[in-house]
Amino acid sequence: MIEIDPHNRTDLTGPWAGFGFQAGHMFTPEGHQLEPCDMAWWSLTRNIAREWRLMMADARESATDPTLPTAKQSATTKSSVIYLTEALRIRRERR
């Protein structure tokens, strides 16, 4: 079994190449250092990125075929989260 010393640099490979761990922190290919508490935001960042991709895909579809509906149903129907796609669609409809 390999034992990793958290104070030595550990470089990740494959799709994670450039990322690594050293002295209890994660670092990025750009040289940013991430504290363990910074990783709590990954879920929020991932959800924002997902909504952005859906919004851009919806905008592309609307631009190529104006007969398509402009909104898709959100991934979760019972939520207090404001989905940017839906908010922008409602704003467009009000104009």
N, CA, C and O atoms as a GROMACS GRO file, in nm:
protein
  380
    1MET      N    1   0.084  -0.118   0.000
    1MET     CA    2   0.000   0.000   0.000
    1MET      C    3   0.089   0.125   0.000
    1MET      O    4   0.190   0.130   0.071
    2ILE      N    5   0.052   0.223  -0.080
    2ILE     CA    6   0.127   0.347  -0.089
    2ILE      C    7   0.081   0.441   0.022
    2ILE      O    8  -0.039   0.461   0.044
    3GLU      N    9   0.177   0.496   0.092
    3GLU     CA   10   0.145   0.594   0.196
    3GLU      C   11   0.186   0.732   0.145
    3GLU      O   12   0.300   0.753   0.103
    4ILE      N   13   0.092   0.826   0.149
    4ILE     CA   14   0.116   0.961   0.097
    4ILE      C   15   0.140   1.055   0.214
    4ILE      O   16   0.057   1.065   0.304
    5ASP      N   17   0.251   1.124   0.211
    5ASP     CA   18   0.281   1.226   0.311
    5ASP      C   19   0.212   1.355   0.267
    5ASP      O   20   0.242   1.407   0.160
    6PRO      N   21   0.119   1.409   0.348
    6PRO     CA   22   0.043   1.528   0.306
    6PRO      C   23   0.130   1.652   0.289
    6PRO      O   24   0.084   1.750   0.229
    7HIS      N   25   0.253   1.652   0.338
    7HIS     CA   26   0.339   1.769   0.322
    7HIS      C   27   0.420   1.765   0.194
    7HIS      O   28   0.470   1.867   0.147
    8ASN      N   29   0.434   1.645   0.137
    8ASN     CA   30   0.501   1.634   0.007
    8ASN      C   31   0.401   1.664  -0.104
    8ASN      O   32   0.280   1.648  -0.086
    9ARG      N   33   0.451   1.707  -0.215
    9ARG     CA   34   0.366   1.740  -0.330
    9ARG      C   35   0.318   1.611  -0.396
    9ARG      O   36   0.396   1.520  -0.423
   10THR      N   37   0.186   1.605  -0.422
   10THR     CA   38   0.126   1.493  -0.493
   10THR      C   39   0.056   1.548  -0.616
   10THR      O   40  -0.042   1.620  -0.604
   11ASP      N   41   0.107   1.516  -0.734
   11ASP     CA   42   0.048   1.563  -0.860
   11ASP      C   43  -0.052   1.460  -0.909
   11ASP      O   44  -0.026   1.340  -0.907
   12LEU      N   45  -0.168   1.508  -0.954
   12LEU     CA   46  -0.269   1.421  -1.011
   12LEU      C   47  -0.243   1.403  -1.159
   12LEU      O   48  -0.173   1.484  -1.221
   13THR      N   49  -0.298   1.297  -1.217
   13THR     CA   50  -0.274   1.265  -1.357
   13THR      C   51  -0.406   1.252  -1.432
   13THR      O   52  -0.513   1.271  -1.375
   14GLY      N   53  -0.396   1.220  -1.560
   14GLY     CA   54  -0.516   1.201  -1.642
   14GLY      C   55  -0.590   1.332  -1.660
   14GLY      O   56  -0.528   1.436  -1.682
   15PRO      N   57  -0.724   1.329  -1.650
   15PRO     CA   58  -0.801   1.452  -1.670
   15PRO      C   59  -0.775   1.556  -1.560
   15PRO      O   60  -0.809   1.673  -1.575
   16TRP      N   61  -0.713   1.511  -1.452
   16TRP     CA   62  -0.682   1.603  -1.341
   16TRP      C   63  -0.538   1.652  -1.346
   16TRP      O   64  -0.491   1.712  -1.249
   17ALA      N   65  -0.468   1.628  -1.454
   17ALA     CA   66  -0.329   1.670  -1.467
   17ALA      C   67  -0.317   1.819  -1.443
   17ALA      O   68  -0.396   1.898  -1.495
   18GLY      N   69  -0.219   1.858  -1.364
   18GLY     CA   70  -0.199   1.998  -1.329
   18GLY      C   71  -0.252   2.030  -1.190
   18GLY      O   72  -0.204   2.124  -1.126
   19PHE      N   73  -0.349   1.953  -1.145
   19PHE     CA   74  -0.398   1.968  -1.008
   19PHE      C   75  -0.314   1.882  -0.916
   19PHE      O   76  -0.249   1.788  -0.962
   20GLY      N   77  -0.316   1.913  -0.790
   20GLY     CA   78  -0.242   1.831  -0.695
   20GLY      C   79  -0.266   1.875  -0.552
   20GLY      O   80  -0.344   1.967  -0.525
   21PHE      N   81  -0.198   1.807  -0.463
   21PHE     CA   82  -0.209   1.836  -0.320
   21PHE      C   83  -0.070   1.860  -0.264
   21PHE      O   84   0.027   1.796  -0.304
   22GLN      N   85  -0.062   1.952  -0.170
   22GLN     CA   86   0.063   1.977  -0.100
   22GLN      C   87   0.032   2.047   0.030
   22GLN      O   88  -0.043   2.145   0.033
   23ALA      N   89   0.089   1.998   0.138
   23ALA     CA   90   0.075   2.058   0.271
   23ALA      C   91  -0.071   2.077   0.310
   23ALA      O   92  -0.108   2.180   0.368
   24GLY      N   93  -0.156   1.978   0.279
   24GLY     CA   94  -0.295   1.983   0.320
   24GLY      C   95  -0.384   2.073   0.236
   24GLY      O   96  -0.499   2.098   0.273
   25HIS      N   97  -0.334   2.121   0.122
   25HIS     CA   98  -0.413   2.207   0.034
   25HIS      C   99  -0.411   2.151  -0.107
   25HIS      O  100  -0.319   2.079  -0.147
   26MET      N  101  -0.514   2.185  -0.182
   26MET     CA  102  -0.518   2.148  -0.323
   26MET      C  103  -0.473   2.268  -0.404
   26MET      O  104  -0.503   2.382  -0.368
   27PHE      N  105  -0.401   2.244  -0.513
   27PHE     CA  106  -0.362   2.354  -0.600
   27PHE      C  107  -0.411   2.326  -0.741
   27PHE      O  108  -0.431   2.210  -0.779
   28THR      N  109  -0.430   2.432  -0.819
   28THR     CA  110  -0.482   2.423  -0.955
   28THR      C  111  -0.369   2.442  -1.055
   28THR      O  112  -0.260   2.486  -1.017
   29PRO      N  113  -0.393   2.410  -1.182
   29PRO     CA  114  -0.289   2.433  -1.284
   29PRO      C  115  -0.249   2.580  -1.295
   29PRO      O  116  -0.137   2.611  -1.336
   30GLU      N  117  -0.341   2.672  -1.259
   30GLU     CA  118  -0.311   2.816  -1.264
   30GLU      C  119  -0.230   2.862  -1.144
   30GLU      O  120  -0.189   2.977  -1.138
   31GLY      N  121  -0.208   2.773  -1.048
   31GLY     CA  122  -0.130   2.809  -0.930
   31GLY      C  123  -0.213   2.856  -0.812
   31GLY      O  124  -0.157   2.901  -0.712
   32HIS      N  125  -0.345   2.847  -0.822
   32HIS     CA  126  -0.430   2.886  -0.710
   32HIS      C  127  -0.427   2.778  -0.603
   32HIS      O  128  -0.420   2.659  -0.634
   33GLN      N  129  -0.434   2.819  -0.480
   33GLN     CA  130  -0.436   2.726  -0.368
   33GLN      C  131  -0.577   2.720  -0.312
   33GLN      O  132  -0.637   2.824  -0.284
   34LEU      N  133  -0.630   2.600  -0.294
   34LEU     CA  134  -0.764   2.582  -0.241
   34LEU      C  135  -0.758   2.528  -0.098
   34LEU      O  136  -0.695   2.426  -0.072
   35GLU      N  137  -0.822   2.597  -0.009
   35GLU     CA  138  -0.835   2.550   0.128
   35GLU      C  139  -0.942   2.441   0.130
   35GLU      O  140  -1.028   2.439   0.042
   36PRO      N  141  -0.941   2.351   0.227
   36PRO     CA  142  -1.046   2.249   0.234
   36PRO      C  143  -1.187   2.309   0.237
   36PRO      O  144  -1.278   2.252   0.178
   37CYS      N  145  -1.206   2.422   0.304
   37CYS     CA  146  -1.340   2.483   0.310
   37CYS      C  147  -1.383   2.539   0.175
   37CYS      O  148  -1.503   2.556   0.153
   38ASP      N  149  -1.289   2.569   0.084
   38ASP     CA  150  -1.324   2.619  -0.049
   38ASP      C  151  -1.397   2.513  -0.131
   38ASP      O  152  -1.475   2.547  -0.219
   39MET      N  153  -1.373   2.389  -0.103
   39MET     CA  154  -1.432   2.281  -0.181
   39MET      C  155  -1.581   2.264  -0.152
   39MET      O  156  -1.650   2.193  -0.225
   40ALA      N  157  -1.631   2.328  -0.049
   40ALA     CA  158  -1.774   2.323  -0.018
   40ALA      C  159  -1.855   2.393  -0.126
   40ALA      O  160  -1.975   2.368  -0.138
   41TRP      N  161  -1.793   2.480  -0.205
   41TRP     CA  162  -1.863   2.556  -0.308
   41TRP      C  163  -1.873   2.483  -0.441
   41TRP      O  164  -1.938   2.533  -0.533
   42TRP      N  165  -1.811   2.367  -0.454
   42TRP     CA  166  -1.809   2.297  -0.582
   42TRP      C  167  -1.949   2.260  -0.629
   42TRP      O  168  -1.979   2.270  -0.748
   43SER      N  169  -2.035   2.217  -0.539
   43SER     CA  170  -2.170   2.180  -0.579
   43SER      C  171  -2.245   2.300  -0.635
   43SER      O  172  -2.313   2.289  -0.737
   44LEU      N  173  -2.234   2.415  -0.569
   44LEU     CA  174  -2.300   2.535  -0.617
   44LEU      C  175  -2.244   2.576  -0.754
   44LEU      O  176  -2.320   2.609  -0.844
   45THR      N  177  -2.114   2.573  -0.768
   45THR     CA  178  -2.050   2.609  -0.894
   45THR      C  179  -2.094   2.515  -1.006
   45THR      O  180  -2.121   2.559  -1.118
   46ARG      N  181  -2.102   2.387  -0.976
   46ARG     CA  182  -2.147   2.289  -1.074
   46ARG      C  183  -2.291   2.315  -1.116
   46ARG      O  184  -2.323   2.306  -1.234
   47ASN      N  185  -2.378   2.348  -1.022
   47ASN     CA  186  -2.518   2.375  -1.054
   47ASN      C  187  -2.532   2.502  -1.137
   47ASN      O  188  -2.615   2.507  -1.228
   48ILE      N  189  -2.454   2.604  -1.107
   48ILE     CA  190  -2.457   2.727  -1.186
   48ILE      C  191  -2.410   2.698  -1.329
   48ILE      O  192  -2.471   2.746  -1.425
   49ALA      N  193  -2.304   2.620  -1.343
   49ALA     CA  194  -2.252   2.585  -1.475
   49ALA      C  195  -2.355   2.503  -1.553
   49ALA      O  196  -2.371   2.523  -1.674
   50ARG      N  197  -2.424   2.411  -1.487
   50ARG     CA  198  -2.526   2.330  -1.553
   50ARG      C  199  -2.639   2.419  -1.605
   50ARG      O  200  -2.682   2.404  -1.719
   51GLU      N  201  -2.688   2.509  -1.522
   51GLU     CA  202  -2.795   2.599  -1.565
   51GLU      C  203  -2.750   2.687  -1.681
   51GLU      O  204  -2.828   2.713  -1.773
   52TRP      N  205  -2.626   2.731  -1.679
   52TRP     CA  206  -2.572   2.813  -1.788
   52TRP      C  207  -2.572   2.733  -1.918
   52TRP      O  208  -2.612   2.784  -2.023
   53ARG      N  209  -2.524   2.606  -1.912
   53ARG     CA  210  -2.523   2.522  -2.032
   53ARG      C  211  -2.664   2.502  -2.086
   53ARG      O  212  -2.686   2.509  -2.206
   54LEU      N  213  -2.761   2.476  -1.995
   54LEU     CA  214  -2.900   2.457  -2.039
   54LEU      C  215  -2.955   2.585  -2.102
   54LEU      O  216  -3.024   2.580  -2.203
   55MET      N  217  -2.924   2.699  -2.042
   55MET     CA  218  -2.972   2.826  -2.093
   55MET      C  219  -2.913   2.853  -2.232
   55MET      O  220  -2.984   2.898  -2.322
   56MET      N  221  -2.784   2.827  -2.250
   56MET     CA  222  -2.721   2.849  -2.380
   56MET      C  223  -2.775   2.752  -2.485
   56MET      O  224  -2.795   2.791  -2.600
   57ALA      N  225  -2.799   2.628  -2.448
   57ALA     CA  226  -2.855   2.531  -2.542
   57ALA      C  227  -2.996   2.573  -2.582
   57ALA      O  228  -3.033   2.562  -2.699
   58ASP      N  229  -3.073   2.620  -2.486
   58ASP     CA  230  -3.209   2.667  -2.514
   58ASP      C  231  -3.205   2.788  -2.607
   58ASP      O  232  -3.286   2.797  -2.699
   59ALA      N  233  -3.114   2.880  -2.584
   59ALA     CA  234  -3.102   2.999  -2.669
   59ALA      C  235  -3.061   2.959  -2.811
   59ALA      O  236  -3.112   3.017  -2.908
   60ARG      N  237  -2.971   2.862  -2.824
   60ARG     CA  238  -2.929   2.816  -2.958
   60ARG      C  239  -3.046   2.752  -3.031
   60ARG      O  240  -3.066   2.776  -3.150
   61GLU      N  241  -3.124   2.670  -2.960
   61GLU     CA  242  -3.240   2.605  -3.023
   61GLU      C  243  -3.343   2.708  -3.066
   61GLU      O  244  -3.399   2.699  -3.175
   62SER      N  245  -3.367   2.806  -2.981
   62SER     CA  246  -3.464   2.911  -3.013
   62SER      C  247  -3.420   2.992  -3.134
   62SER      O  248  -3.502   3.035  -3.215
   63ALA      N  249  -3.290   3.014  -3.145
   63ALA     CA  250  -3.237   3.094  -3.256
   63ALA      C  251  -3.246   3.018  -3.389
   63ALA      O  252  -3.265   3.078  -3.494
   64THR      N  253  -3.232   2.885  -3.384
   64THR     CA  254  -3.235   2.808  -3.508
   64THR      C  255  -3.376   2.769  -3.549
   64THR      O  256  -3.403   2.755  -3.669
   65ASP      N  257  -3.467   2.751  -3.453
   65ASP     CA  258  -3.604   2.711  -3.485
   65ASP      C  259  -3.701   2.790  -3.399
   65ASP      O  260  -3.726   2.753  -3.284
   66PRO      N  261  -3.756   2.900  -3.452
   66PRO     CA  262  -3.843   2.986  -3.370
   66PRO      C  263  -3.974   2.921  -3.330
   66PRO      O  264  -4.046   2.977  -3.247
   67THR      N  265  -4.009   2.804  -3.385
   67THR     CA  266  -4.133   2.737  -3.346
   67THR      C  267  -4.119   2.655  -3.219
   67THR      O  268  -4.219   2.612  -3.161
   68LEU      N  269  -3.996   2.634  -3.174
   68LEU     CA  270  -3.975   2.556  -3.051
   68LEU      C  271  -4.011   2.639  -2.930
   68LEU      O  272  -3.994   2.761  -2.930
   69PRO      N  273  -4.061   2.574  -2.823
   69PRO     CA  274  -4.087   2.648  -2.699
   69PRO      C  275  -3.955   2.700  -2.642
   69PRO      O  276  -3.850   2.638  -2.660
   70THR      N  277  -3.961   2.813  -2.574
   70THR     CA  278  -3.838   2.877  -2.527
   70THR      C  279  -3.791   2.828  -2.391
   70THR      O  280  -3.684   2.869  -2.347
   71ALA      N  281  -3.867   2.744  -2.323
   71ALA     CA  282  -3.825   2.700  -2.190
   71ALA      C  283  -3.839   2.550  -2.176
   71ALA      O  284  -3.932   2.489  -2.230
   72LYS      N  285  -3.746   2.492  -2.105
   72LYS     CA  286  -3.753   2.352  -2.068
   72LYS      C  287  -3.783   2.346  -1.919
   72LYS      O  288  -3.750   2.438  -1.845
   73GLN      N  289  -3.843   2.238  -1.876
   73GLN     CA  290  -3.873   2.226  -1.734
   73GLN      C  291  -3.743   2.206  -1.657
   73GLN      O  292  -3.652   2.137  -1.703
   74SER      N  293  -3.735   2.267  -1.541
   74SER     CA  294  -3.615   2.257  -1.458
   74SER      C  295  -3.598   2.114  -1.409
   74SER      O  296  -3.692   2.035  -1.410
   75ALA      N  297  -3.476   2.083  -1.366
   75ALA     CA  298  -3.447   1.950  -1.316
   75ALA      C  299  -3.527   1.920  -1.189
   75ALA      O  300  -3.566   1.805  -1.166
   76THR      N  301  -3.551   2.019  -1.108
   76THR     CA  302  -3.630   2.000  -0.986
   76THR      C  303  -3.749   2.093  -0.993
   76THR      O  304  -3.735   2.211  -1.024
   77THR      N  305  -3.867   2.039  -0.962
   77THR     CA  306  -3.987   2.121  -0.970
   77THR      C  307  -4.018   2.189  -0.838
   77THR      O  308  -4.073   2.299  -0.837
   78LYS      N  309  -3.984   2.125  -0.726
   78LYS     CA  310  -4.008   2.186  -0.595
   78LYS      C  311  -3.876   2.237  -0.541
   78LYS      O  312  -3.794   2.161  -0.490
   79SER      N  313  -3.856   2.367  -0.554
   79SER     CA  314  -3.729   2.423  -0.512
   79SER      C  315  -3.744   2.572  -0.491
   79SER      O  316  -3.830   2.637  -0.552
   80SER      N  317  -3.661   2.627  -0.405
   80SER     CA  318  -3.660   2.771  -0.385
   80SER      C  319  -3.548   2.835  -0.467
   80SER      O  320  -3.521   2.954  -0.454
   81VAL      N  321  -3.484   2.756  -0.551
   81VAL     CA  322  -3.376   2.805  -0.635
   81VAL      C  323  -3.437   2.880  -0.753
   81VAL      O  324  -3.535   2.835  -0.812
   82ILE      N  325  -3.379   2.994  -0.786
   82ILE     CA  326  -3.423   3.069  -0.903
   82ILE      C  327  -3.339   3.024  -1.020
   82ILE      O  328  -3.217   3.037  -1.019
   83TYR      N  329  -3.405   2.969  -1.121
   83TYR     CA  330  -3.334   2.924  -1.240
   83TYR      C  331  -3.324   3.038  -1.339
   83TYR      O  332  -3.425   3.094  -1.382
   84LEU      N  333  -3.203   3.072  -1.375
   84LEU     CA  334  -3.177   3.185  -1.462
   84LEU      C  335  -3.249   3.171  -1.595
   84LEU      O  336  -3.300   3.270  -1.648
   85THR      N  337  -3.254   3.052  -1.649
   85THR     CA  338  -3.322   3.028  -1.776
   85THR      C  339  -3.468   3.072  -1.768
   85THR      O  340  -3.517   3.144  -1.855
   86GLU      N  341  -3.534   3.028  -1.662
   86GLU     CA  342  -3.676   3.062  -1.647
   86GLU      C  343  -3.696   3.211  -1.623
   86GLU      O  344  -3.790   3.270  -1.676
   87ALA      N  345  -3.611   3.270  -1.544
   87ALA     CA  346  -3.624   3.413  -1.516
   87ALA      C  347  -3.607   3.496  -1.644
   87ALA      O  348  -3.680   3.592  -1.666
   88LEU      N  349  -3.511   3.459  -1.728
   88LEU     CA  350  -3.490   3.531  -1.854
   88LEU      C  351  -3.605   3.507  -1.952
   88LEU      O  352  -3.643   3.598  -2.025
   89ARG      N  353  -3.659   3.385  -1.954
   89ARG     CA  354  -3.772   3.357  -2.041
   89ARG      C  355  -3.893   3.442  -2.001
   89ARG      O  356  -3.961   3.498  -2.088
   90ILE      N  357  -3.919   3.451  -1.872
   90ILE     CA  358  -4.031   3.531  -1.823
   90ILE      C  359  -4.010   3.678  -1.858
   90ILE      O  360  -4.104   3.747  -1.898
   91ARG      N  361  -3.888   3.725  -1.843
   91ARG     CA  362  -3.856   3.865  -1.877
   91ARG      C  363  -3.879   3.891  -2.025
   91ARG      O  364  -3.933   3.995  -2.062
   92ARG      N  365  -3.838   3.797  -2.112
   92ARG     CA  366  -3.860   3.812  -2.257
   92ARG      C  367  -4.008   3.817  -2.290
   92ARG      O  368  -4.051   3.895  -2.375
   93GLU      N  369  -4.086   3.732  -2.223
   93GLU     CA  370  -4.230   3.726  -2.251
   93GLU      C  371  -4.300   3.855  -2.207
   93GLU      O  372  -4.401   3.893  -2.268
   94ARG      N  373  -4.251   3.921  -2.106
   94ARG     CA  374  -4.312   4.045  -2.057
   94ARG      C  375  -4.288   4.163  -2.151
   94ARG      O  376  -4.363   4.260  -2.148
   95ARG      N  377  -4.186   4.155  -2.233
   95ARG     CA  378  -4.152   4.266  -2.323
   95ARG      C  379  -4.247   4.278  -2.435
   95ARG      O  380  -4.232   4.366  -2.520
   0.00000   0.00000   0.00000
